[in-house]
């Protein structure tokens, strides 16, 4: 497909997303099934166009004078398809099945988009935080977390394409082995995680490599896992022969990381309220060679509570809005509503209420979210500590020095209790990590 035809397809998909209120991945998959003639390269380029338009919907819309699918796709195509405004206009004029040639107003908007890309420090003049590319209703929360002076920089990083991050499974491989296996993709050691490998994000119309199809993945040498998630698993500080509970295990990403850190000793209990979320964990445990994990029945709260206060570590990878993952799921930020945040806050309170009595005196409760919102992070922990005086928070720098090499980085919120990681500050997804010690019985 020519670039013009790819733009038409992206407009069609983006229209389906907005009119049908559908997740981008679903709309793209449906388009692919209905257009079998499109090759894998075409589908990748169309997906990039759609996601890039969603990543910068606010700032592109301001410069184009409209956030309708057509204008957003034309604007996103400048970078995604490596076109100048003039080349884009020529492409649309000469390609069958392409969108209509840009109007004079659209050409002016495209020129503004191109100028902004050439001078990344420039901001859209019409709205203070337009270039942060975040929903208006979340601006106050993110200003509290990140500061007004950093909001645009952080928002731009959240609107960028994400790399492919993998965690080396030290039960079966080391980092050099994985670097060699993924060398043709430009793999490099991570800056913060000592067992992490990063493949740079794709440029233009290129697609990210499918590393889960690689032989090394099939042999259990590595798992796809963002660097922030790797840091969270490391800072959980699970040690050999400990009793550990991963209370929101999901598909088991952090469970696998804990098993490797524990060198297959001790016992990890993996639990989730949704048994469907747990289903993939069995295959992953077998592939990774993790033998110290017991998977509990999903949703069996009574069975979980019956285990009692036996755990050295309870990891709470809490349900959250996922605002820290917007690089990977840019449509989610525009679909997020205040009532969804309120529901997640209730979920967090519930899981912390469930988790706290399971920590033995002297044990730790480690709270993690992939969110940047203070309501889900520092404010949630402050409320928990007020209601549970038998717990005290450890300064994150102390935990870092105990679990990770090098000096701890500065938290993006400037605090010293929990650690807030962000794409702009740390080149990770957005993550919050707080380590709480149970100092006495309740």
N, C-alpha and C positions, 0 to 999 in steps of 0.2 A: 504493500500500500504506500502511496505517496504521502508526504507530510500533510497535504491538504485533506486527504481522505481520513487520515488519522485524527486530524482536528475535528472533522465532522462526527466521527465515532465518539470522540471524547465529549463533545457537546451533547450528543444523544445520551451517553451514560450519565453525565452530570445532571442533565434534565431529569432522568429517571430517579436519581438520588434525591433531588430536591422536591420533586412533585410527589414521589412515592414514599418519602421519608425512609429510605432504605440504606443500610450500610453500604459503603463503597465497594467492599469486596464482593458482596452479593450481586450488586448491579453489574459489576465488571464480569463476573462469572456468567451471569445470564446473557449479557451481550455476546460473550465468546461462544456460548452454546448456540445462539441464534445466528452467528456469522462464522460458520466453520471454515470459510475460505481464509480467514485471517490467520497468519502464521504466528509462531511464538514471539518472533521479534516485533510484529505488529501489536500483539496483545500487550507486550511489555511496554512499548512506546505509548500506547493509549492509556495504560494504567499509570505511567509516569505523568502524563498530561493531566489526568483526572486528579491524582493525588497532589501534584504540584499546584494545581488551581485551588484545591481545598486547603493546602498548607497556608497559602497567602491570600485567602479569599478577601479578607478585610482590606489589606493594603492594595491589592490589585484592583479591587472594586472601587476604591477611592480614586485611584489614578485613571481608571477607565470611565469613571462616572456612572458605573452600574456594576452590580454583582450578579447579573444574569449569566447563565452558563456560557453563552457565546463570548461575551467580553472577557470572562475569566479564562476561558481556554485559549483565546487569541493571545492574551497577555502572558499566560504561562508558557505558551509555545515558543516565545522568544528565547527563553533559557532551555526549556526541555528539548527543543528541536534545533537549538543553536542557530536561530534566524534573527536577522535584523528586521525592524519594521518594514523596510522597503522589500527585503527578500520575502518576507511573509506575504506582503501584498501581491508580489509577482507570482508566488506559489498558488495563491487562491485564484488568481486571474487565469492561470494556465492549466489547472488540474481539474479533471472531471470529478464530480462528487465532493467537491470542496465547499466550504462555507462561502457565502457571498463576500466579495471584495470589501475590505474595511472602508467605512465612511470617513469623511474628513475628521469628524470628532473622534472616531476610534483610532485613526492614525495619530492624532494628537495624544490620546491616552497611551498608545503603544510607545510613542516617543518618550513620554514621562516615565513609563515602566523601564525602558531601556536606560534612560539617564539615571534612574535610581539604582539600577543594577551596576552601573559604571562607577557610582559614588555611594558605596554601601552605608556611609554615615548619614546620608540625607534622609530626612523624615518626610512623610506626607504632610503637607501644610494644613490640610483641611480638618484633620482630627488629631488630637494630641497623641493618642496611643494607637493610631491606625497601623503603624508599622510593627506593633507588637503582635498583630494578628491573633488576638484573643477576643472572646465574647465580652461585650461591655459589662455585663453583670458580674464578671469575675475580676475586673480591674481592681476594685478595692482590696480584695483578698490577696491578689498577687502583688500589689504594691506593699501590703503589710509584710509579706514574706520576703520579697526581693528588693524593695525600695523603688520609688518612682524613677530615680535616676538610672536604674538598671533594667527597667521593665522592657523597653524596646529591644535591648541587646539580648535579654533572655528569651523574649518572644521570638525574635528572629532565629535564634538557635533552635528553639522548639519547632519552628517552621521549616527547618532544613531536612534534607534527607538523612536517614540514619545509616550508620555502618552495619555490617554483619559482624557481630561479636560472638566468639565461642569460648567456652571454658574447657580447659584441658582436664580430662578425667585422670587424675594422678594414680588411680588404681590400675590403669592400663597403659599410660603414656606419659611423656613429659612435653614441655612446651616446644623444645627443639624438634621433636618428632612431628608435632602437629604443624608447626611452621613450615617444615619441609613438605608435608602432605598438601598444604594449601598455598604453597609458594606461587603457583601460577596465577592466583587471584590477587597477588600483591599483599599477602598476609604479613602483619607486623606485630611485634609484642605490644601489649597494652602498657599504658603509662602507670596505672595504679594497681591493677590486679596482677599479681605475680604469676598467675596461671591462665591469663587471658590472651587471646589472639584476636586481632581486628583486621577485617577486610574493609577497605574504604568504601563509602557509598558510591553507587553508580553515577556516572555523569551523563548528561544529555538524555538520549533515548535508550541508553544501555540498561540492562536489568541486573539486579544483584544475583550472584551465583547461588545455585541451590546446593548448599554445602551438605544438607542432610542426605543428598544422593551420593555423596562421596564414600569411597571404601572405608576411610578412616572413621567416619561416623558409624557405619554399619558394624565396625569392629569395637565400637565403644570408646574410641580415643578421645572424643570431645562431644560436647552438647552445645547447641546454640543458646546463648545466655548473655544478656546485656552486661556490660562491665559494672554498672550500678548494682545489679542483682548479685553479681559475683562478690562485690564488696560487702553487701548486706549479709550474704552467707558466711563470709569470712569473719565479719564482726559479730556474728552470733556466737563465735568462740566455742564451738562444739569440740570437745576433746575426746581422746580415746577412753573407752570403757564407761562413758557417761550414759545416763538415761535422758533421752531427748524426745520432745514432742513437736512435730511440725503440724500445727493445728489448722492451718489453711493451706494444705499441701497442694491442692489443685492437681496439675499433671505431674508434679514432682520435681520441678527444676531445682529448687533449693534443697529438697530432700536428698537428691543425688550429690549435690555439693557437700552437704553435711556428712554423708556417708564416706566420701573420700577424705574429708578432713579427719574423721574419726578412724580412718584406716581399717574400716570394716569391723571395728570392735564396738563394744557397748550395744545399745539398742536404740533405734529410732522408731517411733510410732508416727505413721503418716495418717492424717485424718482430714476430712473435708465434709462440710454439710451436704454437698452435692456429690452423690456417688458417680454421676456421669463425668464430673470433672476429674475424678480419681482414675477413671478407667485406663488412660494411657500409661499410668505409672508402672504397671506390671511389665510391659515390654521394655520400658526404659531401664528399669532396675536390672532386668536380665542382661540387656546389652551392656550396661555399665559395669556389671560384675559386682553390684552392691548387694551384700548378703546380710547386712545387719538392720534391715528395714522390715517392720511389721506393718502391713496396711490394714487399718481398722475399717469397720463397716461404715461407709459414708452415711452421715445423718444420724448415726446411733449415739445421740447425745448422752443418754443414760449410761451406756457402756463406757463412754469416754470419762464421764464424771466418776465412775466407779474405780478408775485407776488411782485416784487420790493424789495427794501432794508428794509424788515420788520423783519429780523431774528436776534434773540439774539445769535444764534449759527448756523453755517453751518458746518456740518461734511463732510469732503472730504476724504472718504476711497478710495484713488486713485487707478486706474488701474496700475499695476506694474508687474515686472517680476516674483514675487512670490519667490524670492531667500530665503526669510526667512522661507518658508514652505518646504524646501527640505527634512526635516525629514519625512514628510507625503507623499511627491511626489518626490521621489529620481530620477525618470526618467526625470523629468522636467529640472534638472540642465544640463543634457547632451544634451537635445533637444534645450535648449536656444541658440539663435544665436544673433550676434551683431545687425542685422536688427530688431529683435524683441525688443531689448532694445530701439533702436531709435524710434520705433513705440510707445512704452509705454511712452517715454518722450514727444512725441507729444500729446498723450492722456492726460497726466498730465497737460501740458500747457493749453490744451483746457478746461479741467474741472475746473482748477483754474480761467481761464478767465471767465467762466460761473458763478462760485461761488462768486467771489469777490464782484460784485455789489449787491448781495442779502443780504450781511451782513450790518446791520444798524450801524450807528456810535455808538461806544461803545460796539458793539457786537464782537463776536469772530469767526474766521475761524480756525478750527482744521483739520490739514492735517495728514493723517495716511497712511502708506504703510506697507505691509508685505514683505519688501525688506531690504537687508543689503547694497545695492549699493549706494554710495554717490551721484551718478548722479541722483538717484530718490529721494534722501532724502535731506541732508543739502544743496547740490549744487542746487537742484531744488528750495528750499525755498529761498536761497540767490538770485537767479535770479528773483523770484517772488517779493521779497521785493525791489529789485532795480527798478523794473518796477511799483511797487505800493507803493509809499512812505507813503500813508495814513494808511498802516499797520505796526505794530511793533511786534516783537516776544517776548513772555513771557519766562523767564527762566523756564525750565521744573520743577526745584525743587520747585518753588513757586506754580506751578499748582498742583504738587503732594501733597504738604502739605495742600492744600485747598480741595483736593478731595479723598485722600487715607490715611490710617493710617501708622504710622511709618515714619522713615526718608527715603527720596528718595534714590534709589540706584545710583551708578555711571553709567553714560551712557557708553556703550561699545566703543564709539569713543572718549571718554574723553572730549566731549564738554559740555557746560552748557546751550545751547539754546534748541535744540531738544533732545529727549530721544531716544537712540537706545538700544533696548532690543535684547539679543541673547540667544540661548540655553546654551552656555558655561557660560556666566556671570549671567544669570537670570533664567535659566531653563524654558524659554518660547520659542515659535517660534520667529523668527526674526521680529521685529516690529520697526517702526520709528514713533514718535509722536511729532508734533510741534503745538503750540498754538499761533495764531496770533490775535492781537487785532486791530480792525479798530478804529483809533484814531480820524478820521475826515472824512467828506464826500470827495469823489473824486473831 
